[in-house]
Amino acid sequence: MDTLNLLKQKLQSSFKKWYDTNYYKSISKFPERQNQFTTQSFTPVEPIYTPLDYNDENYLDEIGFPGQYPFTRGVQPTMYRGRFWTMRQYAGFGTAKESNERYRYLLSQGQSGLSVAFDLPTQIGYDSDNPMALGEVGKVGVAIDTLADMETLFNQIPLDKVSTSMTINAPASVLLAMYIAVAEKQGVSRDKISGTIQNDILKEYVARGTYIYPPKPSMRLITNIFEFCSKEVPKWNTISISGYHIREAGSTAAQEVGFTLADGMAYVQSAIKAGLDVDEFAGQLSFFFNAHNDLFEEIAKYRAARRLWAKIMKERFRAKKDKSMMLRFHTQTAGSTLTAQQVDNNIIRVTIQTLAAVLGGTQSLHTNSRDEALALPTKESVKIALRTQQIVAYESGVTNTIDPLAGSYYIETLTDQIEKEAEEYISKIDAMGGIINAIEAGYIQTEIQKSAYHFNQELEKGERIVVGVNKFVEQEKKNNDLLKIDEKVQREQIEFLNKVRAQRNGNEVKTKLDALKKAAEGTDNVMPYILDAVKVYASIGEICNTMREVFGEYKEHVVI
């Protein structure tokens, strides 16, 4: 018998002796807490983990080194010893002028990247004077109708010096075109700008709802962006494949990974089918994940996602470049975990979630503010959220070494478990013919609903504790120190839109929109036509309605 087996037998014997004596005697005298020992995603947690739970003989194949396949330990060889993640606070409200002031304030406080929140009319391609926009203009993000708004939004912000993330999906092509046009007006060529558009329409059908067109034309728009940016905007991340909203809708950690990577596979397949080489566009793909409360599960989730995506890109899509196999991701702390009760408790929740994202190797991070369960965050709350990142970066010591929890028997076991469960979901989706079929059949939605219901049941029964909500509850005074959007915002936005319409060349607008419609009816890449329309101040509603005439609108699949 070799030495390794002898050591394993000795460990098994020692573990059994400990369990039957020390551990058993202790719990007989002092019983453990009941119904507490699962992760946030309901995975049972053992009392301790040992080398028996993880086989480190597979170290090189499954864990390896940072910056090397399968990237379990991170996508860069030096990670945060080289530079910190991008501190990118998500912000936007009211008019472009108000949001510009908030962006410049955040940059002055040490934020290193911008992240734009758009209002609901913008997200679904309506102008601010559309009847569907009534009461929603500027409420959950900034209102953008034309290039004139975008020029104001980035006034005095040099777009060759800052990277910008835009949470926009169905009209992502239009907002990207506006951003390119603003940069060029600043004298910054499109090959110099950097940032990300979310541009992930598949998760909108499942978990969020800001879609416009049916899946097939939506996928065409996305692959058009891939093709255009691979040639024209090489530093831009053309999509942020988003598990965040899947998790916010109630999924488990493994579902977040499985469903998100299945979406990613669909985008890769669509681009390849359109004639693109995988190594031409895959390096511009990025991901967006949630940072939830269960510290260790979240860390394991990011590591599992990196490893699984690397395997998928190498084995399924035959990618050859390392960059094509790297899962680079932005993280946002979990909005669904914020409570309206005892709002200051949210600062601690966000700190735990920040640690999870950093220990998991994120490339950029947004930290939620303490008052976001009640309203858009105040300036003071945003500053505390940003300071949370800065204290973790500069004072905690967790950034001094790369992937500091690698080799933890618990972390490695959880990483393996999440990867295995996510693979099982991907196999089920493959068997259904792909993610679009799975969405249309309601499979993804149903799985998320089951998980959300399970969690809520535990909460209501008191089996899952949320401090200040179902335990340690107290009476509180009404919080009046909240950011409120004045109703005059909609009136002012419409007045400005009408002013732009009056000053632009109407014939030029019609000519460019007609050309866009013809391109949409054919097979041309629509991005150059959208860019032409944007530059003559065609509105987002006019551009999206032009494509609505050709593509139609998606009707929601209702899951009962």
VEXDREN-2710 file (C-alpha; in Angstrom, 1 decimal):
% VEXDREN-2710
k/r/px/py/pz
1/MET/0.0/0.0/0.0
2/ASP/1.5/3.4/-1.0
3/THR/2.1/6.2/1.4
4/LEU/-0.8/8.3/0.2
5/ASN/-3.4/5.6/1.0
6/LEU/-1.8/5.0/4.4
7/LEU/-2.1/8.7/5.2
8/LYS/-5.7/8.7/4.0
9/GLN/-6.6/5.7/6.2
10/LYS/-4.9/7.3/9.2
11/LEU/-6.9/10.5/8.6
12/GLN/-10.2/8.6/8.2
13/SER/-9.5/6.7/11.5
14/SER/-8.6/9.9/13.3
15/PHE/-11.6/11.7/12.0
16/LYS/-13.9/8.9/13.1
17/LYS/-12.4/8.9/16.6
18/TRP/-12.8/12.7/16.9
19/TYR/-16.4/12.5/15.7
20/ASP/-17.4/9.6/17.9
21/THR/-15.7/11.0/21.1
22/ASN/-15.0/14.8/21.2
23/TYR/-17.7/16.0/18.8
24/TYR/-20.5/13.5/19.8
25/LYS/-19.9/14.2/23.5
26/SER/-20.0/17.9/23.0
27/ILE/-23.3/18.0/21.0
28/SER/-24.8/15.5/23.5
29/LYS/-24.2/18.0/26.3
30/PHE/-24.6/21.2/24.3
31/PRO/-26.9/20.6/21.3
32/GLU/-26.2/22.5/18.2
33/ARG/-28.6/25.1/16.8
34/GLN/-31.4/23.6/14.7
35/ASN/-32.1/24.3/11.0
36/GLN/-29.1/26.6/10.6
37/PHE/-26.5/24.6/8.8
38/THR/-27.1/25.2/5.1
39/THR/-25.7/27.8/2.7
40/GLN/-28.0/30.6/1.4
41/SER/-28.7/28.2/-1.4
42/PHE/-29.9/25.4/0.9
43/THR/-26.7/23.2/0.5
44/PRO/-26.0/21.3/3.7
45/VAL/-22.9/22.4/5.6
46/GLU/-20.8/19.8/7.4
47/PRO/-19.4/20.5/10.9
48/ILE/-15.8/20.5/9.5
49/TYR/-14.0/19.9/6.2
50/THR/-10.8/17.9/5.9
51/PRO/-8.6/16.6/3.1
52/LEU/-11.1/13.7/2.9
53/ASP/-13.6/16.1/1.3
54/TYR/-11.2/17.4/-1.4
55/ASN/-8.6/15.6/-3.5
56/ASP/-5.7/17.9/-4.0
57/GLU/-4.1/15.5/-6.5
58/ASN/-6.1/17.5/-9.1
59/TYR/-4.6/20.8/-8.1
60/LEU/-3.0/21.7/-11.4
61/ASP/-6.0/20.7/-13.5
62/GLU/-8.7/22.1/-11.3
63/ILE/-7.1/25.0/-9.3
64/GLY/-3.8/25.9/-10.9
65/PHE/-2.2/29.3/-10.8
66/PRO/-3.7/32.8/-11.3
67/GLY/-3.7/34.0/-14.9
68/GLN/-3.5/30.4/-16.2
69/TYR/-6.2/28.0/-17.4
70/PRO/-8.7/27.1/-15.9
71/PHE/-8.4/30.5/-14.1
72/THR/-10.0/29.2/-10.9
73/ARG/-7.6/31.5/-8.9
74/GLY/-8.2/34.6/-11.0
75/VAL/-7.7/36.0/-14.5
76/GLN/-4.6/38.0/-13.9
77/PRO/-1.2/36.7/-12.6
78/THR/-0.9/39.4/-10.0
79/MET/-4.6/40.2/-9.3
80/TYR/-4.9/43.1/-6.7
81/ARG/-1.1/43.2/-6.1
82/GLY/-1.0/44.9/-9.5
83/ARG/-4.0/47.2/-9.2
84/PHE/-7.3/47.2/-7.4
85/TRP/-10.6/46.3/-9.0
86/THR/-12.5/49.2/-10.7
87/MET/-14.6/50.9/-8.1
88/ARG/-17.7/51.6/-10.2
89/GLN/-20.7/53.0/-8.3
90/TYR/-24.0/52.6/-10.2
91/ALA/-25.7/56.0/-10.4
92/GLY/-28.2/57.9/-12.4
93/PHE/-31.4/59.8/-11.6
94/GLY/-33.5/62.7/-12.9
95/THR/-32.0/64.7/-15.7
96/ALA/-28.6/64.3/-17.4
97/LYS/-27.4/67.5/-15.6
98/GLU/-28.2/66.1/-12.2
99/SER/-26.6/62.7/-12.9
100/ASN/-23.5/64.5/-14.3
101/GLU/-23.1/66.3/-11.0
102/ARG/-23.3/63.0/-9.1
103/TYR/-20.7/61.4/-11.4
104/ARG/-18.3/64.2/-11.0
105/TYR/-18.7/64.1/-7.2
106/LEU/-18.1/60.3/-7.2
107/LEU/-14.9/60.7/-9.3
108/SER/-13.7/63.4/-6.9
109/GLN/-14.2/60.9/-4.0
110/GLY/-11.9/58.3/-5.6
111/GLN/-14.3/56.3/-7.8
112/SER/-12.3/54.8/-10.7
113/GLY/-15.1/54.1/-13.2
114/LEU/-18.6/55.2/-14.1
115/SER/-21.8/53.0/-14.1
116/VAL/-24.9/54.5/-15.6
117/ALA/-28.4/53.7/-14.4
118/PHE/-31.1/54.7/-17.0
119/ASP/-34.8/55.3/-16.3
120/LEU/-37.4/52.8/-17.3
121/PRO/-38.6/54.6/-20.5
122/THR/-35.0/54.7/-21.7
123/GLN/-34.5/51.0/-20.9
124/ILE/-37.5/50.0/-23.1
125/GLY/-36.9/52.5/-25.9
126/TYR/-39.5/55.2/-25.2
127/ASP/-39.1/58.9/-25.4
128/SER/-39.9/60.9/-22.3
129/ASP/-43.1/62.3/-23.9
130/ASN/-44.5/58.9/-24.8
131/PRO/-47.7/58.1/-22.8
132/MET/-46.0/54.9/-21.6
133/ALA/-43.3/57.0/-19.9
134/LEU/-45.8/59.0/-17.7
135/GLY/-44.7/59.0/-14.1
136/GLU/-41.4/57.1/-14.7
137/VAL/-39.1/59.8/-16.2
138/GLY/-35.9/60.1/-14.2
139/LYS/-37.3/57.9/-11.4
140/VAL/-35.0/54.9/-11.3
141/GLY/-32.2/56.3/-13.5
142/VAL/-31.3/59.1/-15.8
143/ALA/-33.6/60.0/-18.7
144/ILE/-31.8/59.9/-22.1
145/ASP/-33.8/60.9/-25.2
146/THR/-31.2/62.1/-27.7
147/LEU/-27.5/62.7/-28.1
148/ALA/-28.0/66.1/-26.5
149/ASP/-28.8/64.4/-23.2
150/MET/-25.7/62.1/-23.5
151/GLU/-23.5/65.2/-24.2
152/THR/-24.8/66.7/-20.9
153/LEU/-24.4/63.4/-19.0
154/PHE/-20.6/63.3/-19.8
155/ASN/-19.9/67.0/-19.8
156/GLN/-16.4/67.7/-18.4
157/ILE/-15.7/63.9/-18.1
158/PRO/-12.9/62.9/-20.5
159/LEU/-14.0/59.6/-22.0
160/ASP/-10.4/58.6/-22.9
161/LYS/-9.6/58.7/-19.1
162/VAL/-12.5/56.9/-17.6
163/SER/-14.3/53.6/-18.4
164/THR/-18.1/53.5/-18.3
165/SER/-20.5/50.7/-17.7
166/MET/-24.1/51.2/-19.0
167/THR/-26.9/49.0/-17.7
168/ILE/-28.9/48.9/-20.9
169/ASN/-30.2/45.9/-22.8
170/ALA/-32.8/46.1/-25.5
171/PRO/-31.6/49.6/-26.8
172/ALA/-28.0/48.9/-26.0
173/SER/-27.0/49.5/-29.6
174/VAL/-28.5/53.0/-29.4
175/LEU/-26.8/54.0/-26.2
176/LEU/-23.5/52.7/-27.3
177/ALA/-23.8/54.7/-30.5
178/MET/-24.6/57.8/-28.4
179/TYR/-21.5/57.2/-26.3
180/ILE/-19.3/56.8/-29.4
181/ALA/-20.7/60.0/-30.8
182/VAL/-20.1/61.9/-27.5
183/ALA/-16.5/60.6/-27.4
184/GLU/-15.8/61.7/-31.0
185/LYS/-17.2/65.2/-30.2
186/GLN/-14.7/65.3/-27.4
187/GLY/-11.9/64.4/-29.9
188/VAL/-11.6/60.8/-28.6
189/SER/-11.6/58.2/-31.3
190/ARG/-13.8/55.1/-30.9
191/ASP/-10.8/52.8/-30.6
192/LYS/-9.7/54.7/-27.5
193/ILE/-12.9/54.4/-25.4
194/SER/-13.4/51.6/-22.8
195/GLY/-16.3/50.3/-20.9
196/THR/-19.2/47.9/-21.0
197/ILE/-22.8/47.7/-22.2
198/GLN/-24.9/45.1/-20.4
199/ASN/-26.6/44.1/-23.7
200/ASP/-27.9/40.8/-22.2
201/ILE/-31.4/40.3/-23.5
202/LEU/-31.9/36.7/-22.6
203/LYS/-32.0/37.3/-18.9
204/GLU/-34.6/40.1/-19.5
205/TYR/-37.0/37.4/-20.7
206/VAL/-36.4/35.5/-17.5
207/ALA/-35.8/37.8/-14.6
208/ARG/-36.0/41.5/-15.4
209/GLY/-38.5/42.4/-18.1
210/THR/-36.9/45.4/-20.0
211/TYR/-37.1/43.7/-23.4
212/ILE/-38.5/45.2/-26.7
213/TYR/-38.0/42.8/-29.6
214/PRO/-38.5/39.0/-29.8
215/PRO/-35.4/36.7/-29.2
216/LYS/-34.3/36.2/-32.8
217/PRO/-34.0/39.9/-33.8
218/SER/-32.6/40.7/-30.4
219/MET/-29.8/38.1/-30.9
220/ARG/-29.1/39.7/-34.3
221/LEU/-28.6/43.1/-32.7
222/ILE/-26.2/41.6/-30.2
223/THR/-24.1/39.8/-32.8
224/ASN/-24.1/43.0/-34.9
225/ILE/-22.6/44.8/-31.9
226/PHE/-20.0/42.0/-31.4
227/GLU/-19.0/42.4/-35.1
228/PHE/-18.9/46.2/-35.1
229/CYS/-16.9/46.5/-31.9
230/SER/-14.4/43.8/-32.7
231/LYS/-13.4/46.0/-35.6
232/GLU/-14.2/49.5/-34.5
233/VAL/-14.2/49.6/-30.7
234/PRO/-11.7/47.0/-29.6
235/LYS/-11.4/48.1/-25.9
236/TRP/-15.2/47.9/-25.3
237/ASN/-16.8/44.9/-23.5
238/THR/-19.7/44.2/-25.9
239/ILE/-21.9/42.4/-23.4
240/SER/-22.1/41.8/-19.6
241/ILE/-23.8/38.5/-19.3
242/SER/-25.8/38.9/-16.2
243/GLY/-26.4/36.5/-13.4
244/TYR/-27.1/39.4/-11.1
245/HIS/-30.8/39.8/-11.9
246/ILE/-31.3/36.0/-11.9
247/ARG/-30.1/35.9/-8.3
248/GLU/-32.2/39.0/-7.4
249/ALA/-35.2/37.1/-8.7
250/GLY/-34.5/34.3/-6.2
251/SER/-32.2/31.8/-7.7
252/THR/-29.6/29.8/-5.9
253/ALA/-25.8/30.3/-6.4
254/ALA/-25.6/27.3/-8.7
255/GLN/-28.6/28.4/-10.7
256/GLU/-27.0/31.9/-11.1
257/VAL/-23.9/30.3/-12.5
258/GLY/-25.6/27.6/-14.7
259/PHE/-28.3/29.9/-16.2
260/THR/-25.8/32.8/-16.8
261/LEU/-23.2/30.6/-18.5
262/ALA/-26.0/29.0/-20.6
263/ASP/-27.0/32.5/-21.7
264/GLY/-23.3/33.2/-22.5
265/MET/-23.1/30.0/-24.6
266/ALA/-26.1/31.1/-26.6
267/TYR/-24.4/34.4/-27.5
268/VAL/-21.2/32.7/-28.5
269/GLN/-23.2/30.2/-30.7
270/SER/-25.1/33.0/-32.3
271/ALA/-22.0/35.0/-33.1
272/ILE/-20.3/31.9/-34.6
273/LYS/-23.4/31.1/-36.6
274/ALA/-23.2/34.7/-38.0
275/GLY/-19.7/34.0/-39.3
276/LEU/-17.5/35.4/-36.5
277/ASP/-14.4/33.6/-35.3
278/VAL/-14.6/32.8/-31.6
279/ASP/-11.2/34.3/-30.9
280/GLU/-12.1/37.6/-32.6
281/PHE/-15.0/38.5/-30.2
282/ALA/-14.8/36.2/-27.1
283/GLY/-12.2/38.5/-25.4
284/GLN/-14.7/41.3/-25.3
285/LEU/-17.3/39.3/-23.4
286/SER/-17.8/40.0/-19.7
287/PHE/-20.1/38.9/-16.9
288/PHE/-22.0/40.4/-14.1
289/PHE/-22.7/38.6/-10.9
290/ASN/-24.4/39.2/-7.6
291/ALA/-22.6/39.3/-4.2
292/HIS/-25.0/37.8/-1.7
293/ASN/-24.8/37.3/2.1
294/ASP/-23.2/33.8/2.4
295/LEU/-19.5/34.8/2.3
296/PHE/-18.0/31.4/1.5
297/GLU/-20.7/30.2/-0.9
298/GLU/-20.3/33.5/-2.9
299/ILE/-16.5/33.2/-3.1
300/ALA/-16.8/29.6/-4.2
301/LYS/-19.4/30.6/-6.8
302/TYR/-17.1/33.0/-8.6
303/ARG/-14.2/30.5/-8.6
304/ALA/-16.6/27.8/-10.0
305/ALA/-17.9/30.1/-12.7
306/ARG/-14.4/31.0/-13.9
307/ARG/-13.4/27.4/-14.1
308/LEU/-16.5/26.2/-15.8
309/TRP/-16.5/29.0/-18.4
310/ALA/-12.9/28.3/-19.3
311/LYS/-13.7/24.6/-19.9
312/ILE/-16.7/25.5/-22.0
313/MET/-14.8/27.9/-24.2
314/LYS/-11.9/25.6/-24.7
315/GLU/-13.7/22.3/-25.1
316/ARG/-17.0/23.2/-26.6
317/PHE/-16.1/26.3/-28.7
318/ARG/-12.5/25.4/-29.4
319/ALA/-11.2/28.8/-28.3
320/LYS/-7.4/29.1/-28.6
321/LYS/-6.6/32.4/-26.9
322/ASP/-6.4/32.6/-23.2
323/LYS/-8.3/35.8/-23.3
324/SER/-11.2/34.0/-24.9
325/MET/-11.4/31.6/-22.0
326/MET/-11.2/34.2/-19.2
327/LEU/-14.4/34.9/-17.3
328/ARG/-14.0/38.6/-16.4
329/PHE/-16.8/39.9/-14.2
330/HIS/-18.3/43.0/-12.5
331/THR/-20.1/42.5/-9.2
332/GLN/-22.8/44.3/-7.5
333/THR/-23.8/43.7/-3.9
334/ALA/-27.3/42.2/-3.5
335/GLY/-30.1/44.7/-3.6
336/SER/-32.6/42.0/-2.6
337/THR/-30.8/41.6/0.8
338/LEU/-31.2/45.3/1.8
339/THR/-33.9/45.9/4.3
340/ALA/-36.1/48.9/4.9
341/GLN/-36.0/48.1/8.6
342/GLN/-32.9/49.3/10.5
343/VAL/-31.3/50.6/7.3
344/ASP/-27.8/51.0/8.9
345/ASN/-27.6/47.2/9.2
346/ASN/-27.3/47.3/5.4
347/ILE/-23.8/48.8/5.7
348/ILE/-22.7/45.6/7.4
349/ARG/-24.4/43.4/4.8
350/VAL/-22.7/45.3/2.0
351/THR/-19.3/45.0/3.7
352/ILE/-19.7/41.2/3.9
353/GLN/-20.7/41.1/0.2
354/THR/-17.8/43.3/-0.7
355/LEU/-15.4/40.9/0.9
356/ALA/-17.0/38.0/-1.0
357/ALA/-16.6/39.8/-4.3
358/VAL/-13.0/40.8/-3.6
359/LEU/-12.0/37.4/-2.2
360/GLY/-13.7/35.8/-5.2
361/GLY/-11.5/37.9/-7.7
362/THR/-13.9/40.5/-9.2
363/GLN/-12.7/42.9/-11.8
364/SER/-15.0/45.7/-10.9
365/LEU/-17.5/46.4/-8.1
366/HIS/-20.5/48.4/-7.2
367/THR/-21.5/48.6/-3.5
368/ASN/-25.2/49.3/-2.7
369/SER/-26.1/52.1/-0.3
370/ARG/-27.8/51.7/3.0
371/ASP/-31.0/53.4/2.1
372/GLU/-31.7/51.8/-1.3
373/ALA/-34.6/49.7/0.1
374/LEU/-36.4/52.9/0.5
375/ALA/-35.3/55.2/-2.3
376/LEU/-32.5/56.2/-4.6
377/PRO/-29.4/56.7/-2.4
378/THR/-28.5/60.1/-0.9
379/LYS/-25.0/61.6/-1.6
380/GLU/-24.0/60.7/2.0
381/SER/-25.1/57.1/1.6
382/VAL/-23.3/56.7/-1.7
383/LYS/-20.1/58.0/-0.1
384/ILE/-20.3/55.4/2.7
385/ALA/-20.8/52.7/0.1
386/LEU/-17.7/53.8/-1.8
387/ARG/-15.7/54.1/1.4
388/THR/-16.6/50.5/2.1
389/GLN/-14.7/49.4/-1.0
390/GLN/-11.8/51.7/-0.3
391/ILE/-11.4/50.4/3.3
392/VAL/-11.4/46.8/2.1
393/ALA/-8.9/47.7/-0.6
394/TYR/-6.5/49.7/1.5
395/GLU/-6.9/48.5/5.1
396/SER/-8.2/44.9/5.3
397/GLY/-5.1/43.1/4.1
398/VAL/-7.2/40.7/1.9
399/THR/-5.7/42.1/-1.3
400/ASN/-2.1/41.4/-0.3
401/THR/-2.1/37.8/-1.6
402/ILE/-3.9/36.2/-4.6
403/ASP/-6.9/34.0/-3.9
404/PRO/-6.1/33.7/-0.2
405/LEU/-8.8/31.1/0.5
406/ALA/-7.6/28.6/-2.1
407/GLY/-6.8/25.3/-0.5
408/SER/-9.5/25.7/2.2
409/TYR/-11.2/22.3/2.3
410/TYR/-14.6/24.0/2.7
411/ILE/-14.0/26.5/-0.2
412/GLU/-12.7/23.9/-2.6
413/THR/-15.6/21.5/-1.7
414/LEU/-18.1/24.3/-2.3
415/THR/-16.4/25.3/-5.5
416/ASP/-16.7/21.7/-6.8
417/GLN/-20.3/21.4/-5.7
418/ILE/-21.5/24.6/-7.4
419/GLU/-19.6/23.7/-10.6
420/LYS/-21.2/20.3/-10.6
421/GLU/-24.7/21.6/-10.0
422/ALA/-24.3/24.3/-12.6
423/GLU/-23.1/21.8/-15.2
424/GLU/-26.2/19.7/-14.5
425/TYR/-28.4/22.7/-15.3
426/ILE/-26.5/23.4/-18.5
427/SER/-26.9/19.7/-19.5
428/LYS/-30.7/20.0/-19.0
429/ILE/-30.8/23.2/-21.0
430/ASP/-28.8/21.5/-23.8
431/ALA/-31.3/18.6/-23.8
432/MET/-34.1/21.1/-24.3
433/GLY/-32.4/22.5/-27.4
434/GLY/-30.7/25.5/-25.8
435/ILE/-31.5/28.5/-23.5
436/ILE/-34.2/30.1/-25.8
437/ASN/-36.2/26.9/-25.8
438/ALA/-35.8/26.6/-22.1
439/ILE/-37.0/30.2/-21.6
440/GLU/-40.0/29.7/-23.9
441/ALA/-40.9/26.5/-22.1
442/GLY/-40.8/28.4/-18.8
443/TYR/-38.2/26.0/-17.3
444/ILE/-35.7/28.7/-16.1
445/GLN/-38.5/30.9/-14.7
446/THR/-40.0/27.9/-12.8
447/GLU/-36.7/26.8/-11.3
448/ILE/-36.0/30.4/-10.0
449/GLN/-39.6/30.6/-8.6
450/LYS/-39.1/27.4/-6.7
451/SER/-35.9/28.6/-5.1
452/ALA/-37.5/32.0/-4.2
453/TYR/-40.5/30.3/-2.7
454/HIS/-38.3/27.9/-0.7
455/PHE/-36.3/30.9/0.8
456/ASN/-39.5/32.8/1.6
457/GLN/-41.0/29.8/3.4
458/GLU/-37.9/29.5/5.6
459/LEU/-38.0/33.2/6.3
460/GLU/-41.7/33.1/7.3
461/LYS/-41.2/30.1/9.5
462/GLY/-38.2/31.7/11.2
463/GLU/-35.8/29.0/10.0
464/ARG/-33.9/31.8/8.1
465/ILE/-33.1/34.8/10.2
466/VAL/-32.8/38.4/8.8
467/VAL/-31.8/40.8/11.5
468/GLY/-34.3/43.5/12.1
469/VAL/-37.0/41.8/10.0
470/ASN/-37.9/38.6/11.7
471/LYS/-35.6/38.8/14.7
472/PHE/-34.2/41.7/16.8
473/VAL/-37.1/43.8/15.6
474/GLU/-37.7/47.3/17.0
475/GLN/-40.0/50.3/16.5
476/GLU/-38.5/52.9/14.2
477/LYS/-39.2/56.5/13.4
478/LYS/-40.0/57.4/9.8
479/ASN/-36.9/58.1/7.7
480/ASN/-37.4/61.5/6.0
481/ASP/-33.8/61.9/4.8
482/LEU/-34.4/60.3/1.5
483/LEU/-33.7/61.4/-2.1
484/LYS/-36.9/62.2/-3.9
485/ILE/-37.3/62.9/-7.6
486/ASP/-39.2/66.1/-8.2
487/GLU/-42.2/65.7/-10.5
488/LYS/-40.9/68.7/-12.5
489/VAL/-38.2/66.5/-14.0
490/GLN/-40.6/65.0/-16.5
491/ARG/-41.9/68.4/-17.6
492/GLU/-38.3/69.8/-18.0
493/GLN/-37.1/66.7/-19.9
494/ILE/-40.0/66.9/-22.3
495/GLU/-39.4/70.6/-22.9
496/PHE/-35.7/69.9/-23.6
497/LEU/-36.7/67.0/-26.0
498/ASN/-39.0/69.4/-27.9
499/LYS/-36.3/72.0/-28.1
500/VAL/-33.9/69.5/-29.7
501/ARG/-36.5/68.4/-32.2
502/ALA/-37.1/72.0/-33.2
503/GLN/-33.4/72.7/-33.7
504/ARG/-32.4/69.6/-35.6
505/ASN/-32.7/69.0/-39.4
506/GLY/-35.9/67.0/-39.7
507/ASN/-35.2/65.8/-43.3
508/GLU/-31.8/64.5/-42.2
509/VAL/-33.5/62.5/-39.3
510/LYS/-36.0/61.0/-41.7
511/THR/-33.3/60.0/-44.2
512/LYS/-31.2/58.3/-41.6
513/LEU/-34.2/56.5/-40.0
514/ASP/-35.3/55.3/-43.5
515/ALA/-31.8/53.9/-44.1
516/LEU/-31.9/52.2/-40.7
517/LYS/-35.3/50.6/-41.5
518/LYS/-34.0/49.3/-44.8
519/ALA/-30.9/47.8/-43.1
520/ALA/-33.0/46.1/-40.5
521/GLU/-35.2/44.6/-43.2
522/GLY/-32.1/43.2/-44.9
523/THR/-28.9/41.6/-43.5
524/ASP/-26.6/44.5/-43.1
525/ASN/-25.0/45.3/-39.7
526/VAL/-27.4/47.9/-38.2
527/MET/-24.8/49.6/-36.0
528/PRO/-23.4/52.1/-38.5
529/TYR/-27.0/53.1/-39.4
530/ILE/-27.9/53.6/-35.7
531/LEU/-24.8/55.7/-35.3
532/ASP/-25.7/57.9/-38.3
533/ALA/-29.2/58.4/-36.9
534/VAL/-27.9/59.3/-33.4
535/LYS/-25.5/61.9/-34.8
536/VAL/-28.4/63.8/-36.4
537/TYR/-30.2/63.8/-33.0
538/ALA/-32.8/61.1/-33.8
539/SER/-34.4/60.2/-30.4
540/ILE/-34.2/56.8/-28.8
541/GLY/-37.9/56.3/-29.3
542/GLU/-37.7/57.1/-33.0
543/ILE/-34.8/54.7/-33.5
544/CYS/-36.4/51.9/-31.5
545/ASN/-39.8/52.4/-33.1
546/THR/-38.1/52.2/-36.5
547/MET/-36.8/48.7/-35.5
548/ARG/-40.1/47.8/-33.8
549/GLU/-41.8/48.2/-37.2
550/VAL/-39.5/45.6/-38.7
551/PHE/-38.8/43.3/-35.7
552/GLY/-42.1/43.5/-33.8
553/GLU/-42.4/43.3/-30.0
554/TYR/-41.9/40.4/-27.6
555/LYS/-45.0/39.2/-25.6
556/GLU/-44.1/37.8/-22.2
557/HIS/-44.4/34.0/-21.6
558/VAL/-46.5/33.7/-18.4
559/VAL/-45.5/30.9/-16.1
560/ILE/-48.3/29.6/-13.9
END
